[in-house]
Amino acid sequence: MIKVYNKKIQINNNIFIVLIRENKEIPNNIIAYDYYGNEVWKINDIVCAKVLRGYDNIIKKSENVLVAYCELGIIFEIDIFKKIVIHKNYMR
């Protein structure tokens, strides 16, 4: 049986960010949607990882900053609207 865990964060009235998790790692599993359900970006569009990895958690830090926790122990602070990495922190 596959256990699916979804977490949704509403940034403003127009952007929704969804984290999709299962029992196993799902690469590129943070997706931003607009109000109409159209995909705006996936996490790898911003972090530009050479090898796609999954993410464990997301936190809304402010109206335009999302914190994404990679399964490898890397924490990315992302500007959602500019689509850039503001800060990268290694936990290991």
N, C-alpha and C positions, 0 to 999 in steps of 0.2 A: 504494500500500500504506500502510495506517495503522499507525503504530507506537504501541503503547499501553504506557505506563509506569505502574506502580502502586507505591506505597510504603505500607507498613502499620506503624503504631506501636501497640504494646500498652501501655495506660496502667496498668491493673491487670487482675485476672482478669475484669473485667466490661465494660470499654470498649476498643474497637479503633477507631483513627482511620486512614482511608484517603485517600491523595492519588491522584487519577486524572489522568493526563496523556496527551496525544496530540501529534501534530505541530503542531496548532493550539491556540489558547487554548480551554479548556473553562471556562465560568463556573461558580462555586459548586462547585468540584471537590474540596473536603475534606468528608468525611462521617464522622460518628461512629456506630458500631454497638454495640449491646449484645452480650452473649455469645451470644444466640439469633439474631442477625442482623437484629434490628429497628433501623431508623434512629432514632437519638437526636436528632441535629441535623445541619444543614449549616452551613458556614462563614458564609453570609450571615445565618443566624438570629442570629448573634452580632455580626458587624461591621456589619450593617444598611446595606450600601452601596446607594446609589440606583441605580447601574449595576453589574450583576453582572460581576465580573472573575474571571480564573483565578489560580491560585496555583502557584508553581514548586517549593516545597520546604516540608517540615515537620520540626521538630525537637522532641523531648521535652526540655524544660528541667528539669522536675521531675515529681513524681507528679500534680500537678494543673495544670501550666502547659505549654501548647503554643505554639511559635513558628511562625508561618505567614508565608511570604514571598510577597507579592503580585507579579504580573507588572509592576505599575506602579512598583515600587520602594518599597513600603510594607511594613514589618515589623510584624506584630501579635503581641503576647504575650497569650494568651487563657487565662483560667481555665476549664478544661474542665467542671468540675462546677457552678460558679456561672453559666456561660455569659455571661461579660462580658469586655470588652477591658480588660486591665490596663495596657498600654502600647502606644503607636503611635509608630513611628519612620519618618521619611521619609529615604530614601537619596539622593534627587536634590537 
